[in-house]
Amino acid sequence: MKKIDISFLQSELVRTSDWIQFSDKKTGFLSVYYSAMAGFVISQWSDILGGGSGYGSLETLYFLVFILFTTSFLIGIYYLFRSVFPQLKNSNLDNCLFYFGHIANKKLADYIDGLKNLSEEEVENQLAEQIHTTSVIANIKMTNVQKSTQSLVVSIVLLVFFLFII
């Protein structure tokens, strides 16, 4: 079996960790838009409550758009929170010396001894496993960011449509 260069694995681990940071930045960016939209809706609350009244079928359309907007907005917030609180779990190895969850559960002396006793092959395997774990986390976070972005776009379209009904 061909050996994997440890420096390559380290750079891949940094790269996948950067994807997690990138998704966190996108999550922060999206939260600003959701906050602005919520602030706008709250500031227009009296118009929203009074809009569409007394117009029969227009009132029904008004109510339907409001329900769709609220649903889309809440779904987007749900995925935004899922991105902020991902599943951090390393279930591939029970004793990975490169996963913070496993490291935190060790005494310092045991951790140092574990590092000293690692063979080069074990280092390669554990780094590769950690790359896999961070890639799974990054993928989940980016998927949730994407779903939240889609809900935000739908919410914006519905809000614009909603404003034309009022």
Secondary structure, 3 states (H helix, E strand, C coil): CCCCCHHHHHHHHHHHHHHHHHHHHHHHHHHHHHHHHHHHHHHCHHHHHHCCCCCCHHHHHHHHHHHHHHHHHHHHHHHHHHHHCCCCCCCCCCCCCCCHHHHHCCCHHHHHHHHHCCCHHHHHHHHHHHHHHHHHHHHHHHHHHHHHHHHHHHHHHHHHHHHHHC
